[in-house]
Amino acid sequence: MDYFPNPIIIPVGIIIGVLIAAPVGPVNVLCIQRAIERGFWGGIAAGIGSVLGDGLIALMAGLGVGAVSGAIESHRAIIQMIGGVALIAFGIKLYLAKPRIRVVSDAEAANAGLKDFAWDIPQTFFLTITNPGAVLGLFAVFSGVSTYVEVHSTIDVLFMVAAIMAGSMVWWIGLSKLISRYRHVFDGGKLQLINRIAGILLAGFGVVLWLEVLSKGGSF
């Protein structure tokens, strides 16, 4: 039994991870807002939920769980409507939230950790796995790439999934680091404006999901 994966899997997986994380979408909007409001670890917490969601989807795709893909396609409307409701709810909550930017000393920043913002992890995880377009897209990408780079064994799949998650995490770390470096320029008024813009965008993504379902007749 070969315990060593195809060496090209790791760099290809990392690239895929970055590419699926980079496009502007609900999670990116939320991560940017959290990094501005709460600093580096706030952005990382939002990103980790997305990484875990992407990892779960990639694992199912890699293990050939075709039934999952079929179920997602069959129940796409209901999944999309649930995701839309969640986005609208998050958007309204964020729009109405009172701005609170944490201005901390270097010592306090060093002591701050992921645990302080861990509640954002399940939120962005849920947003990731309830986006049927993103789920089916990752299934398609994984299927195409796995054929090209010869992902055959379970070890290959696990390394590919790990590499995708690593690439996605690299994106979130870089984005959170960049934003947290310049967050000091935002005062309460600017942060309130950012909260409202982010809230409108999140709710807008939710409305788009609903409109897409309704345009297709809303069949479940």
C-alpha positions in Angstrom: 0.0 0.0 0.0 1.3 3.4 -0.9 1.3 5.8 2.1 2.8 8.7 0.2 0.5 11.1 -1.8 1.2 12.5 -5.2 3.6 15.4 -4.5 1.7 17.8 -6.7 -1.4 17.5 -4.6 -0.2 19.8 -1.9 0.6 22.9 -4.0 -2.5 22.4 -6.2 -4.6 22.1 -3.1 -3.2 25.2 -1.5 -3.9 27.2 -4.7 -7.5 25.9 -4.8 -7.9 26.9 -1.1 -6.8 30.4 -1.8 -9.0 30.7 -4.9 -12.2 29.5 -3.2 -11.6 31.8 -0.2 -10.7 35.0 -2.1 -13.9 35.9 -4.1 -15.9 38.6 -2.3 -18.9 36.9 -0.7 -20.8 36.8 2.6 -17.9 35.3 4.6 -15.4 37.8 3.2 -17.7 40.7 4.1 -18.1 39.3 7.7 -14.4 38.6 8.1 -13.5 42.1 7.0 -16.0 43.7 9.4 -14.9 41.5 12.3 -11.2 42.3 11.7 -11.9 46.0 11.7 -14.1 45.8 14.8 -12.2 43.2 16.8 -8.7 43.0 15.4 -6.7 40.1 14.0 -8.3 37.3 16.0 -11.8 38.5 15.2 -11.1 38.1 11.5 -9.4 34.8 12.0 -12.4 33.4 14.0 -14.7 34.3 11.1 -12.2 32.7 8.6 -11.9 29.5 10.5 -15.6 28.7 10.2 -15.3 29.0 6.4 -12.2 26.9 6.4 -13.9 24.1 8.3 -16.9 24.3 6.0 -14.7 24.1 2.9 -12.8 21.2 4.4 -16.0 19.3 5.1 -17.3 19.9 1.5 -13.9 18.9 0.0 -13.8 15.8 2.1 -17.2 14.7 0.9 -16.3 15.4 -2.7 -13.0 13.6 -2.4 -14.5 10.5 -0.8 -17.0 10.3 -3.7 -20.1 10.9 -1.7 -22.2 11.5 -4.8 -25.4 11.0 -2.9 -24.5 14.2 -0.9 -24.1 16.2 -4.1 -27.3 14.8 -5.5 -29.2 15.6 -2.3 -27.8 19.2 -2.3 -29.0 19.6 -5.9 -32.4 18.0 -5.2 -33.0 20.2 -2.2 -31.1 23.2 -3.4 -34.1 25.5 -3.1 -34.8 24.8 0.6 -31.1 25.0 1.5 -30.8 28.2 -0.4 -33.8 29.7 1.4 -32.4 28.7 4.8 -29.1 30.3 3.9 -30.9 33.4 2.6 -32.8 33.8 5.8 -29.6 33.4 7.8 -27.8 36.0 5.7 -30.7 38.5 6.0 -30.8 37.9 9.8 -27.1 38.4 10.2 -27.2 41.5 7.9 -30.0 43.1 9.9 -28.3 42.3 13.2 -25.0 43.8 12.0 -26.7 46.9 10.5 -28.4 47.6 13.9 -25.3 46.7 16.0 -23.7 49.5 18.0 -20.2 50.1 16.8 -17.5 48.9 19.2 -13.9 49.0 18.1 -11.5 47.5 20.6 -8.5 49.7 21.1 -6.0 47.6 23.0 -2.4 48.0 24.1 0.3 45.7 22.6 0.3 43.7 25.8 -3.5 43.2 25.7 -3.3 42.3 22.0 -0.7 39.7 22.8 -3.0 38.1 25.4 -6.1 38.2 23.2 -6.9 34.9 21.6 -9.2 33.0 19.4 -11.4 32.0 22.4 -12.6 35.6 22.7 -14.3 35.4 19.4 -15.0 31.7 19.0 -18.8 32.2 18.5 -18.1 33.5 15.0 -16.7 30.1 13.9 -20.1 28.3 13.8 -21.7 31.3 12.2 -19.4 31.4 9.2 -19.4 27.6 9.0 -23.1 27.6 8.7 -23.0 30.3 6.0 -20.5 28.3 4.1 -22.3 24.9 4.1 -25.7 26.5 3.3 -24.5 28.1 0.1 -25.5 25.4 -2.4 -23.7 27.2 -5.3 -20.4 27.2 -3.4 -20.9 23.6 -2.3 -21.6 22.3 -5.8 -18.8 24.5 -7.2 -16.3 23.0 -4.9 -17.6 19.5 -5.8 -17.0 20.3 -9.4 -13.6 21.8 -8.9 -12.5 18.9 -6.7 -13.7 16.4 -9.3 -11.9 18.1 -12.2 -8.7 18.7 -10.3 -8.6 15.2 -8.7 -8.7 13.7 -12.2 -5.9 16.0 -13.5 -3.5 15.4 -10.5 -4.5 11.8 -10.0 -6.1 11.8 -6.6 -7.0 8.1 -6.2 -6.3 6.8 -2.7 -7.8 7.9 0.7 -4.3 9.3 1.6 -4.4 11.4 -1.5 -7.9 12.7 -0.7 -6.9 13.6 2.9 -3.8 15.5 1.8 -5.8 17.3 -0.9 -8.4 18.4 1.7 -5.7 19.4 4.2 -4.0 21.5 1.5 -7.2 23.2 0.5 -7.9 24.1 4.1 -4.3 25.3 4.5 -4.6 27.5 1.4 -8.0 28.9 2.6 -6.4 29.6 6.0 -3.5 31.4 4.4 -5.9 33.8 2.7 -7.8 34.5 6.0 -4.7 35.1 8.0 -3.3 37.5 5.3 -6.6 39.4 5.1 -7.0 39.6 8.8 -3.5 40.7 9.3 -3.7 43.4 6.6 -7.0 44.8 8.0 -6.0 44.7 11.6 -2.8 46.7 10.8 -4.9 49.7 9.7 -7.9 49.3 11.9 -6.7 52.2 14.1 -7.8 54.7 11.5 -11.4 53.8 12.1 -13.4 55.7 14.7 -16.9 55.0 16.0 -18.6 56.9 13.1 -16.6 55.1 10.4 -17.2 51.8 12.1 -20.9 52.4 12.2 -20.9 53.1 8.5 -18.9 49.9 7.8 -21.3 47.9 10.0 -24.2 49.3 8.0 -22.6 48.7 4.6 -21.6 45.1 5.7 -25.1 44.5 7.0 -26.7 45.7 3.7 -24.3 43.5 1.7 -25.0 40.4 3.8 -28.8 41.0 3.6 -28.4 41.6 -0.1 -26.7 38.3 -0.6 -29.6 36.7 1.2 -32.2 38.5 -0.9 -30.4 37.3 -4.1 -30.6 33.7 -2.9 -34.3 34.1 -2.3 -34.9 35.8 -5.7 -33.0 33.0 -7.5 -35.3 30.5 -5.8 -38.4 32.4 -6.6 -37.4 33.0 -10.2 -37.2 29.2 -10.7 -40.7 28.7 -9.2 -39.6 28.0 -5.7 -39.9 24.3 -6.1 -38.5 22.2 -3.3 
